[in-house]
Amino acid sequence: MGVQPISRERFAVTIGIVVGMVCNMVVLQIGMQAYPPPVDLDPNDAAQMSEWVQMMSLPQLLFVFVAHISQAGCGALAGCWTSRDNALRTGRLVGMISALFCGLNLFLVPHPTWFWTEIPLCLAFGLGIGRVLQIPPNNQE
């Protein structure tokens, strides 16, 4: 018996999460280039991060919001495209995991109240992209 290679269909959710996290970081980095954080900011200090988020302008906040949503959207797109036969399941899982990440972030660092719309948007992007990319089951036997 040989070792079976891992198929990309079984790895689709992981691919989606990794691609989504990369997209999230790219958008955040672009935002930090446009609106640099304070020089003495320690991103590991929740209190400092909370203070900084409270002082952010609307364009800065929009970069963060779009970054979080892009994690679900780009991640679902990559994961679902990888496994078109299971795209609905993959999109749902990538959307749920991205929503969990958003929720965790919102609990750790207080954000404006409207940021809570990230959670249903992540779920909607995952489910919607999964539905669009799902290959219908073949009815022929």
C-alpha positions as a Markdown table, in Angstrom:
| # | Residue | x | y | z |
|---|---|---|---|---|
| 1 | Met | 0.0 | 0.0 | 0.0 |
| 2 | Gly | 1.3 | 3.4 | -1.0 |
| 3 | Val | 0.6 | 6.7 | 0.5 |
| 4 | Gln | -2.2 | 8.5 | -1.2 |
| 5 | Pro | -1.5 | 12.1 | -2.2 |
| 6 | Ile | -3.7 | 14.8 | -0.7 |
| 7 | Ser | -6.1 | 15.9 | -3.3 |
| 8 | Arg | -6.8 | 19.6 | -3.7 |
| 9 | Glu | -10.5 | 18.9 | -3.1 |
| 10 | Arg | -9.7 | 17.8 | 0.4 |
| 11 | Phe | -7.4 | 20.8 | 0.9 |
| 12 | Ala | -9.7 | 23.5 | -0.5 |
| 13 | Val | -10.8 | 25.0 | 2.8 |
| 14 | Thr | -7.2 | 25.4 | 3.9 |
| 15 | Ile | -6.3 | 26.9 | 0.5 |
| 16 | Gly | -9.2 | 29.3 | 1.0 |
| 17 | Ile | -8.2 | 30.4 | 4.5 |
| 18 | Val | -4.6 | 30.9 | 3.5 |
| 19 | Val | -5.4 | 32.9 | 0.4 |
| 20 | Gly | -7.9 | 34.9 | 2.4 |
| 21 | Met | -5.4 | 35.7 | 5.1 |
| 22 | Val | -2.9 | 36.8 | 2.5 |
| 23 | Cys | -5.5 | 39.1 | 0.9 |
| 24 | Asn | -6.4 | 40.5 | 4.3 |
| 25 | Met | -2.7 | 41.3 | 5.0 |
| 26 | Val | -2.1 | 42.8 | 1.6 |
| 27 | Val | -5.1 | 45.2 | 2.0 |
| 28 | Leu | -4.0 | 46.1 | 5.5 |
| 29 | Gln | -0.4 | 46.8 | 4.3 |
| 30 | Ile | -1.7 | 49.1 | 1.6 |
| 31 | Gly | -3.8 | 50.9 | 4.2 |
| 32 | Met | -0.8 | 51.2 | 6.5 |
| 33 | Gln | 1.2 | 52.7 | 3.6 |
| 34 | Ala | -1.5 | 55.2 | 2.9 |
| 35 | Tyr | -2.2 | 55.9 | 6.6 |
| 36 | Pro | 0.9 | 55.0 | 8.6 |
| 37 | Pro | 0.3 | 53.9 | 12.2 |
| 38 | Pro | 1.9 | 55.8 | 15.1 |
| 39 | Val | 5.7 | 55.1 | 15.3 |
| 40 | Asp | 5.5 | 53.8 | 18.9 |
| 41 | Leu | 2.5 | 51.5 | 18.3 |
| 42 | Asp | 2.9 | 48.0 | 19.6 |
| 43 | Pro | 0.5 | 45.8 | 17.7 |
| 44 | Asn | 0.7 | 43.1 | 20.4 |
| 45 | Asp | -0.6 | 45.5 | 23.1 |
| 46 | Ala | -4.4 | 45.4 | 23.0 |
| 47 | Ala | -4.8 | 48.7 | 25.0 |
| 48 | Gln | -2.6 | 50.6 | 22.4 |
| 49 | Met | -4.5 | 49.0 | 19.5 |
| 50 | Ser | -7.8 | 50.0 | 21.1 |
| 51 | Glu | -6.7 | 53.6 | 21.5 |
| 52 | Trp | -5.4 | 53.7 | 17.9 |
| 53 | Val | -8.7 | 52.2 | 16.5 |
| 54 | Gln | -10.6 | 54.9 | 18.4 |
| 55 | Met | -8.5 | 57.6 | 16.8 |
| 56 | Met | -8.6 | 56.3 | 13.2 |
| 57 | Ser | -10.3 | 58.3 | 10.5 |
| 58 | Leu | -13.1 | 56.9 | 8.4 |
| 59 | Pro | -10.8 | 56.0 | 5.4 |
| 60 | Gln | -8.4 | 54.2 | 7.7 |
| 61 | Leu | -11.3 | 52.2 | 9.2 |
| 62 | Leu | -12.6 | 51.4 | 5.7 |
| 63 | Phe | -9.2 | 49.9 | 4.8 |
| 64 | Val | -9.5 | 47.6 | 7.9 |
| 65 | Phe | -13.1 | 46.7 | 7.1 |
| 66 | Val | -12.4 | 45.9 | 3.4 |
| 67 | Ala | -9.4 | 43.9 | 4.5 |
| 68 | His | -11.5 | 41.7 | 6.8 |
| 69 | Ile | -14.2 | 41.2 | 4.1 |
| 70 | Ser | -11.6 | 40.5 | 1.5 |
| 71 | Gln | -10.4 | 37.6 | 3.6 |
| 72 | Ala | -13.8 | 35.9 | 3.2 |
| 73 | Gly | -14.4 | 36.9 | -0.4 |
| 74 | Cys | -10.9 | 36.1 | -1.8 |
| 75 | Gly | -10.6 | 33.0 | 0.4 |
| 76 | Ala | -14.0 | 31.6 | -0.7 |
| 77 | Leu | -13.1 | 32.3 | -4.3 |
| 78 | Ala | -9.8 | 30.5 | -4.1 |
| 79 | Gly | -11.1 | 27.6 | -2.1 |
| 80 | Cys | -14.3 | 27.1 | -4.2 |
| 81 | Trp | -12.4 | 27.4 | -7.4 |
| 82 | Thr | -10.0 | 24.7 | -6.2 |
| 83 | Ser | -12.9 | 22.3 | -5.5 |
| 84 | Arg | -15.8 | 23.1 | -7.8 |
| 85 | Asp | -17.5 | 19.8 | -6.9 |
| 86 | Asn | -17.7 | 20.8 | -3.2 |
| 87 | Ala | -17.7 | 24.6 | -3.7 |
| 88 | Leu | -20.9 | 25.1 | -1.6 |
| 89 | Arg | -19.4 | 23.3 | 1.4 |
| 90 | Thr | -16.0 | 25.0 | 0.9 |
| 91 | Gly | -17.5 | 28.5 | 0.6 |
| 92 | Arg | -19.7 | 28.0 | 3.7 |
| 93 | Leu | -16.7 | 26.8 | 5.8 |
| 94 | Val | -14.3 | 29.6 | 4.6 |
| 95 | Gly | -17.1 | 32.2 | 5.3 |
| 96 | Met | -17.7 | 30.8 | 8.7 |
| 97 | Ile | -14.0 | 30.6 | 9.7 |
| 98 | Ser | -13.5 | 34.2 | 8.4 |
| 99 | Ala | -16.5 | 35.3 | 10.4 |
| 100 | Leu | -15.0 | 33.7 | 13.5 |
| 101 | Phe | -11.7 | 35.5 | 12.9 |
| 102 | Cys | -13.6 | 38.8 | 12.5 |
| 103 | Gly | -15.6 | 38.2 | 15.7 |
| 104 | Leu | -12.5 | 37.3 | 17.6 |
| 105 | Asn | -10.8 | 40.5 | 16.4 |
| 106 | Leu | -13.8 | 42.6 | 17.4 |
| 107 | Phe | -13.8 | 41.1 | 20.9 |
| 108 | Leu | -10.1 | 41.6 | 21.4 |
| 109 | Val | -9.9 | 45.2 | 20.1 |
| 110 | Pro | -13.0 | 47.3 | 20.3 |
| 111 | His | -14.1 | 48.7 | 16.9 |
| 112 | Pro | -16.9 | 50.9 | 15.9 |
| 113 | Thr | -20.3 | 49.2 | 16.1 |
| 114 | Trp | -20.8 | 49.1 | 12.3 |
| 115 | Phe | -17.8 | 46.7 | 12.1 |
| 116 | Trp | -20.2 | 43.9 | 13.4 |
| 117 | Thr | -21.6 | 43.8 | 9.9 |
| 118 | Glu | -18.4 | 42.0 | 8.9 |
| 119 | Ile | -19.8 | 38.8 | 10.3 |
| 120 | Pro | -22.9 | 38.4 | 8.2 |
| 121 | Leu | -21.0 | 39.8 | 5.2 |
| 122 | Cys | -18.3 | 37.1 | 5.6 |
| 123 | Leu | -21.0 | 34.4 | 5.8 |
| 124 | Ala | -22.8 | 35.9 | 2.8 |
| 125 | Phe | -19.7 | 36.0 | 0.7 |
| 126 | Gly | -18.7 | 32.5 | 1.5 |
| 127 | Leu | -22.2 | 31.1 | 0.8 |
| 128 | Gly | -22.8 | 33.2 | -2.3 |
| 129 | Ile | -19.4 | 32.4 | -3.9 |
| 130 | Gly | -19.9 | 28.7 | -3.1 |
| 131 | Arg | -23.3 | 28.7 | -4.7 |
| 132 | Val | -22.1 | 30.4 | -7.9 |
| 133 | Leu | -19.0 | 28.2 | -8.3 |
| 134 | Gln | -20.7 | 24.9 | -7.3 |
| 135 | Ile | -20.9 | 22.5 | -10.3 |
| 136 | Pro | -24.3 | 20.9 | -10.3 |
| 137 | Pro | -24.3 | 17.2 | -9.5 |
| 138 | Asn | -24.4 | 15.0 | -12.6 |
| 139 | Asn | -27.9 | 13.4 | -12.7 |
| 140 | Gln | -26.7 | 10.6 | -15.0 |
| 141 | Glu | -25.7 | 7.3 | -13.5 |
